[in-house]
Amino acid sequence: MTKKEGKELATVKVYLNTGIIAGLIGIGFVASTLVFGVLLLVLK
């Protein structure tokens, strides 16, 4: 049972890391889109 709990904890950590990475990618995408949009407006 101890080993099973260890695997479950590891799985939870992997899920948390995946969520954090997905969140960072999403924030980066939104930020880059905003920067690109502002640059386009300034260049026009």
Secondary structure, 3 states (H helix, E strand, C coil): CHHHHHHHHHHHHHHHHHHHHHHHHHHHHHHHHHHHHHHHHHHC
